[in-house]
Amino acid sequence: MAQTERLLEGENPSTIYRQDARHWIAVYRQMISFKDELLARMRAQVGNLSFAARRDVIDNDVSILELQLRRYQRRIEFWYARQWELEGLSIEESTRTIGYRDSSIHLTRREYQLFARLAERSPGYTSAEQLLSEAWHDTGLPQETVRTYIVRLRRKLAELGAPVQIANRSRHGYSLVFDDQPQDAAYDGAT
């Protein structure tokens, strides 16, 4: 029997409101950020402990936090997928199109590969170097090529009128974010 995922109080996976999806994305983002920071601090300090204490912290505290973090990551992934559904967006690989309500845009092969990779990684940020490697399998291209295609994709998304845009976070890369969605304070909006 498959075990169902434990939900937070008030979390309704079958909601019909996109604002609910946005809310839970923001909640899980904060929880993930907190757990990441806590784990980093614990890992930095664990070296100062005796062998037995270090083993106890790693086997108990760190492993529990890692389990919680993985659960939060599954939940945020669920809410991002649900948000795409509630926003009325679709991606069609065979025709390389993005649909929004009654409109759609066609993407070139490279645009589609880039967009699909960003969508797959959402809500995370992906560096230009990672995009070259993972979307196009060509680390020999200059990173400026990614920026050029990002500009093209932004233009096409604006034409579509979809409530999604490509954000840029300094030293972290690019991410797909939905309009009216709380963004990182580090979002700079530049290419």
VEXFI-190567 format. One record per residue (C-alpha): residue number from 1; x negated, y, z negated. Coordinates in pm, 1 decimal. Example, Ala and Ser with C-alpha at 12.3 -4.5 7.8 and 13.67 -1.06 7.14 Angstrom:
BEGIN
+-----+----------+----------+----------+
!   k !     east !    north !       up !
+-----+----------+----------+----------+
!   1 !  -1230.0 !   -450.0 !   -780.0 !
!   2 !  -1367.0 !   -106.0 !   -714.0 !
+-----+----------+----------+----------+
This chain:
BEGIN
+-----+----------+----------+----------+
!   k !     east !    north !       up !
+-----+----------+----------+----------+
!   1 !      0.0 !      0.0 !      0.0 !
!   2 !   -144.2 !    336.7 !    100.8 !
!   3 !   -187.1 !    581.7 !   -181.7 !
!   4 !    -29.9 !    921.8 !   -120.4 !
!   5 !   -238.2 !   1233.8 !   -169.8 !
!   6 !   -179.7 !   1414.7 !   -498.2 !
!   7 !    -35.6 !   1760.7 !   -435.5 !
!   8 !    -61.2 !   2079.7 !   -634.6 !
!   9 !    248.1 !   2213.1 !   -804.7 !
!  10 !    470.3 !   2382.0 !   -546.3 !
!  11 !    285.4 !   2232.4 !   -248.0 !
!  12 !    543.9 !   2120.0 !      8.3 !
!  13 !    390.2 !   1946.0 !    312.8 !
!  14 !    720.8 !   1957.5 !    503.2 !
!  15 !    761.3 !   2334.7 !    475.4 !
!  16 !    898.1 !   2517.3 !    777.2 !
!  17 !    728.9 !   2846.1 !    685.5 !
!  18 !    390.7 !   2932.0 !    833.7 !
!  19 !    327.3 !   3168.6 !    540.7 !
!  20 !    332.5 !   2862.2 !    314.3 !
!  21 !     61.6 !   2698.9 !    524.7 !
!  22 !   -143.6 !   3018.6 !    511.9 !
!  23 !    -97.0 !   3034.1 !    134.4 !
!  24 !   -218.1 !   2676.9 !     79.6 !
!  25 !   -513.1 !   2731.1 !    310.3 !
!  26 !   -615.9 !   3030.6 !     97.8 !
!  27 !   -565.9 !   2831.4 !   -225.2 !
!  28 !   -772.1 !   2536.1 !   -105.7 !
!  29 !  -1041.1 !   2765.3 !     35.9 !
!  30 !  -1088.6 !   2920.3 !   -307.7 !
!  31 !  -1092.3 !   2583.0 !   -476.5 !
!  32 !  -1346.8 !   2447.3 !   -227.3 !
!  33 !  -1565.7 !   2753.8 !   -272.3 !
!  34 !  -1553.0 !   2717.9 !   -650.7 !
!  35 !  -1638.6 !   2345.2 !   -641.5 !
!  36 !  -1922.3 !   2404.6 !   -392.3 !
!  37 !  -2074.7 !   2672.1 !   -616.1 !
!  38 !  -2032.4 !   2459.0 !   -927.5 !
!  39 !  -2196.9 !   2158.9 !   -761.8 !
!  40 !  -2485.4 !   2373.5 !   -638.8 !
!  41 !  -2546.3 !   2508.2 !   -990.6 !
!  42 !  -2529.2 !   2159.8 !  -1140.4 !
!  43 !  -2770.6 !   2017.6 !   -884.9 !
!  44 !  -3011.9 !   2304.8 !   -946.5 !
!  45 !  -3005.2 !   2243.2 !  -1322.7 !
!  46 !  -3003.9 !   1864.2 !  -1327.5 !
!  47 !  -3380.3 !   1853.9 !  -1271.0 !
!  48 !  -3432.0 !   2012.4 !  -1613.6 !
!  49 !  -3263.8 !   1720.3 !  -1791.1 !
!  50 !  -3414.5 !   1398.5 !  -1922.3 !
!  51 !  -3382.8 !   1094.5 !  -1697.0 !
!  52 !  -3091.5 !    946.6 !  -1897.7 !
!  53 !  -2904.3 !   1278.8 !  -1913.1 !
!  54 !  -2966.4 !   1340.5 !  -1541.9 !
!  55 !  -2830.6 !    994.6 !  -1457.3 !
!  56 !  -2521.8 !   1057.1 !  -1674.6 !
!  57 !  -2449.2 !   1395.5 !  -1514.3 !
!  58 !  -2492.4 !   1260.6 !  -1161.8 !
!  59 !  -2291.5 !    941.2 !  -1223.0 !
!  60 !  -2006.9 !   1117.4 !  -1400.4 !
!  61 !  -1977.6 !   1493.1 !  -1357.7 !
!  62 !  -2124.1 !   1532.0 !  -1009.8 !
!  63 !  -1943.7 !   1229.7 !   -867.2 !
!  64 !  -1607.7 !   1351.3 !  -1006.3 !
!  65 !  -1662.6 !   1698.5 !   -860.2 !
!  66 !  -1757.5 !   1548.7 !   -523.1 !
!  67 !  -1436.0 !   1340.5 !   -522.8 !
!  68 !  -1231.4 !   1650.8 !   -602.7 !
!  69 !  -1408.4 !   1845.1 !   -330.7 !
!  70 !  -1336.4 !   1574.8 !    -70.9 !
!  71 !   -967.7 !   1578.2 !   -171.7 !
!  72 !   -953.4 !   1957.1 !   -136.3 !
!  73 !  -1116.5 !   1929.1 !    205.9 !
!  74 !   -855.1 !   1673.7 !    317.7 !
!  75 !   -579.0 !   1903.6 !    194.0 !
!  76 !   -713.7 !   2210.1 !    374.4 !
!  77 !   -748.5 !   2004.0 !    692.7 !
!  78 !   -385.6 !   1897.0 !    654.9 !
!  79 !   -274.1 !   2258.2 !    608.2 !
!  80 !   -469.7 !   2376.7 !    911.0 !
!  81 !   -307.3 !   2111.2 !   1128.1 !
!  82 !     31.8 !   2202.7 !    983.5 !
!  83 !    -35.3 !   2568.8 !   1049.7 !
!  84 !   -106.8 !   2499.1 !   1419.1 !
!  85 !    224.0 !   2320.9 !   1438.4 !
!  86 !    415.6 !   2596.3 !   1257.4 !
!  87 !    248.8 !   2873.0 !   1460.5 !
!  88 !    368.6 !   2708.8 !   1782.3 !
!  89 !     21.9 !   2646.4 !   1923.5 !
!  90 !    -87.3 !   2347.4 !   2126.1 !
!  91 !   -404.4 !   2235.8 !   2299.8 !
!  92 !   -383.6 !   2015.1 !   2608.8 !
!  93 !   -712.0 !   1847.1 !   2693.2 !
!  94 !   -613.9 !   1702.1 !   3032.4 !
!  95 !   -524.8 !   2044.0 !   3177.2 !
!  96 !   -758.9 !   2247.1 !   2953.5 !
!  97 !   -476.0 !   2472.3 !   2841.4 !
!  98 !   -375.2 !   2639.7 !   2520.1 !
!  99 !     -4.5 !   2689.8 !   2477.4 !
! 100 !    180.4 !   2935.9 !   2262.2 !
! 101 !    558.2 !   2936.4 !   2267.5 !
! 102 !    651.9 !   2961.9 !   2638.6 !
! 103 !    310.2 !   3079.6 !   2761.5 !
! 104 !    -15.8 !   2907.9 !   2830.9 !
! 105 !   -364.4 !   2991.5 !   2947.2 !
! 106 !   -602.9 !   2778.8 !   3146.2 !
! 107 !   -964.1 !   2754.2 !   3033.0 !
! 108 !  -1275.1 !   2669.6 !   3229.3 !
! 109 !  -1451.4 !   2349.3 !   3131.0 !
! 110 !  -1705.6 !   2533.4 !   2914.7 !
! 111 !  -1442.3 !   2759.2 !   2757.4 !
! 112 !  -1234.2 !   2455.9 !   2670.2 !
! 113 !  -1530.4 !   2268.7 !   2523.4 !
! 114 !  -1615.8 !   2568.3 !   2308.5 !
! 115 !  -1256.4 !   2628.2 !   2196.0 !
! 116 !  -1197.9 !   2258.4 !   2121.7 !
! 117 !  -1511.4 !   2245.9 !   1908.4 !
! 118 !  -1405.9 !   2556.6 !   1715.2 !
! 119 !  -1056.4 !   2411.8 !   1665.4 !
! 120 !  -1202.9 !   2082.9 !   1547.7 !
! 121 !  -1429.1 !   2260.7 !   1297.6 !
! 122 !  -1165.2 !   2504.8 !   1176.6 !
! 123 !  -1152.1 !   2640.4 !    911.5 !
! 124 !  -1528.0 !   2609.1 !    892.5 !
! 125 !  -1778.2 !   2829.7 !   1066.6 !
! 126 !  -2003.2 !   2695.1 !   1339.8 !
! 127 !  -2330.0 !   2858.6 !   1441.4 !
! 128 !  -2410.7 !   2943.2 !   1802.9 !
! 129 !  -2688.0 !   2683.9 !   1790.3 !
! 130 !  -2443.7 !   2414.4 !   1670.8 !
! 131 !  -2196.6 !   2510.7 !   1943.6 !
! 132 !  -2464.9 !   2475.8 !   2209.9 !
! 133 !  -2550.5 !   2132.1 !   2078.6 !
! 134 !  -2205.5 !   1999.4 !   1987.5 !
! 135 !  -1979.6 !   2158.6 !   2250.1 !
! 136 !  -2210.3 !   2167.3 !   2548.1 !
! 137 !  -2486.3 !   1921.9 !   2449.5 !
! 138 !  -2743.8 !   2170.6 !   2575.4 !
! 139 !  -2968.2 !   2335.8 !   2318.8 !
! 140 !  -3178.5 !   2475.3 !   2601.7 !
! 141 !  -2922.5 !   2745.6 !   2681.8 !
! 142 !  -2974.6 !   3083.5 !   2516.0 !
! 143 !  -2743.3 !   3168.5 !   2226.1 !
! 144 !  -2630.0 !   3471.3 !   2426.0 !
! 145 !  -2438.7 !   3224.5 !   2646.0 !
! 146 !  -2217.8 !   3133.1 !   2348.3 !
! 147 !  -2151.1 !   3501.6 !   2277.7 !
! 148 !  -2050.6 !   3554.8 !   2641.8 !
! 149 !  -1801.5 !   3268.0 !   2627.4 !
! 150 !  -1669.5 !   3384.6 !   2289.8 !
! 151 !  -1588.3 !   3722.7 !   2447.7 !
! 152 !  -1405.4 !   3544.2 !   2732.5 !
! 153 !  -1208.5 !   3327.0 !   2491.4 !
! 154 !  -1113.4 !   3625.8 !   2277.6 !
! 155 !   -982.4 !   3802.7 !   2587.0 !
! 156 !   -776.6 !   3501.1 !   2694.1 !
! 157 !   -634.2 !   3449.0 !   2344.9 !
! 158 !   -531.9 !   3815.4 !   2338.4 !
! 159 !   -358.1 !   3769.4 !   2677.7 !
! 160 !   -173.6 !   3468.6 !   2538.2 !
! 161 !    -57.6 !   3668.3 !   2237.5 !
! 162 !   -131.9 !   3374.7 !   2009.3 !
! 163 !   -170.2 !   3449.7 !   1639.3 !
! 164 !   -524.6 !   3312.5 !   1636.4 !
! 165 !   -857.3 !   3479.1 !   1694.2 !
! 166 !  -1224.9 !   3394.8 !   1686.2 !
! 167 !  -1399.4 !   3544.8 !   1386.1 !
! 168 !  -1770.7 !   3585.7 !   1339.8 !
! 169 !  -1940.1 !   3568.0 !   1002.2 !
! 170 !  -2297.4 !   3681.2 !    986.7 !
! 171 !  -2542.9 !   3390.8 !    947.0 !
! 172 !  -2255.6 !   3136.7 !    951.4 !
! 173 !  -2125.7 !   3158.2 !   1306.4 !
! 174 !  -1777.7 !   3146.8 !   1455.2 !
! 175 !  -1441.0 !   3022.1 !   1332.5 !
! 176 !  -1080.5 !   3020.7 !   1446.7 !
! 177 !   -863.9 !   3222.7 !   1209.0 !
! 178 !   -495.1 !   3297.1 !   1222.0 !
! 179 !   -360.4 !   3652.3 !   1211.5 !
! 180 !   -241.2 !   3769.3 !    870.5 !
! 181 !   -457.9 !   3501.8 !    715.0 !
! 182 !   -687.5 !   3611.6 !    433.0 !
! 183 !  -1037.5 !   3621.9 !    570.5 !
! 184 !  -1372.4 !   3605.7 !    402.3 !
! 185 !  -1505.5 !   3933.9 !    274.3 !
! 186 !  -1810.1 !   3859.0 !    487.3 !
! 187 !  -1607.7 !   3863.7 !    810.3 !
! 188 !  -1755.7 !   4128.8 !   1032.2 !
! 189 !  -1548.7 !   4078.7 !   1349.8 !
! 190 !  -1850.7 !   4125.9 !   1576.6 !
! 191 !  -1952.0 !   3890.6 !   1852.9 !
+-----+----------+----------+----------+
